[in-house]
Amino acid sequence: MPVAIKAPQNLASKWWIFMLDGCLLFLMGLLLLITPYYTVTAFITVIGYLLLLGAIIGIFAAAQESSQGASSAIRWFMPIIAAGIGIVLILDPVQSIEILVTLVGIATLIAGAMQVAAGIGLSGHQARGLLIVMGILSFIAGILMLTNPTLMILVLSILFGIQFLIAGCYQVAAAGRLRRINH
């Protein structure tokens, strides 16, 4: 059998992974739309636990590499920082969310200002107007995130909820097509 035909069949045999992924995305989207604050808090807490688990694995990997003669401070530093962030996310997820939205707000504000500056610098270019408009919108979004992080958590939860619902539907549809290929 040619390799070109074998690869899609191998992928089609894993249709259930796409189905599971689609169902989980759909469920997460529903949860974000129905209970945005609770879902985001739970999501941040799970990320905290994942960071903590990753840090533990990273520390063991750094210890193993050190025992084999490869010693580097960065191998120890990154897992320790990940553990610290994970613990903070677990202990105070609500405050962590507000801090994250504030940081994203600052980054969005800076990105918007840079887009406007780049657009102004592109005199005579077709994309100049679009770049300036997108920069202004990003700048406004940054200001909104900084002035009212709680409202932005709700808005972002709804936007991500809708995106997850759509992505989940697409994944389930793709799983159905792959299942038909497999059988």
Summary of the structure (lengths in Angstrom):
residues: 183
radius of gyration: 22.2
end to end distance: 17.4
largest distance: 61.2
contacts: 569
relative contact order: 0.18
helix: 90%
strand: 0%
